[in-house]
Amino acid sequence: MTKGEIVQQPNSRFLKVKCLDCENEQIIFGNASTEVKCLKCDKVLAKPVGGKTKLQPIAREVETLQ
């Protein structure tokens, strides 16, 4: 067995999202436990759902960060 098989990798991730209203980009945690609001226009970008974060229609995922 290699070292990668013994140590389990985390399932959590960070997401770079873009607000479609104000074009602001920010990094959020993929397993956030509270609502995530845009830092510029204060609209809700993501809501917690069952331990994961669900993006709202106003937000788009730009990239996944490891």
PyMOL commands that set and color helices and strands:
alter all, ss='L'
color gray80, all
select helices_A, chain A and resi 3-6
alter helices_A, ss='H'
color red, helices_A
select strands_A, chain A and resi 14-19+25-29+36-37+44-49+52-55+59-65
alter strands_A, ss='S'
color yellow, strands_A
deselect
rebuild
show_as cartoon
